[in-house]
């Protein structure tokens, strides 16, 4: 049954497959190794890379706070991946939300660097 251990595992595997299949089918099929081209009025590749690099230094609590900011400002950029996991698609972040998140993340990482010194 769906409530048994095997049913739960099967459900998790199915949702993981569906999520990844959707990501693969929506990816740029022409040249999958290339980043999405820059679009006017949207964050550039360099800006998105900077945000990514800063996010790798955040604590779990700060990451959760960042996700909440994105959910409030740009719901389309957040995808639920399982029970407690979400993905933030930086290609979908509008410029206003991106700048708010970048400011938050930059503030958190600069204060962490100062505390480590």
Secondary structure, DSSP 4 states (H G I P E B T S, - for coil): -TTSHHHHHHHHHHHHHHHHHHHHHHS-SS-TTSPPPP-TTB--HHHHHHHHHHHTT--HHHHHHHHHHHHHH-GGGEEE-SSS-EEE-GGG-BHHHHHHHHHHHHHHHHHHHHHH-
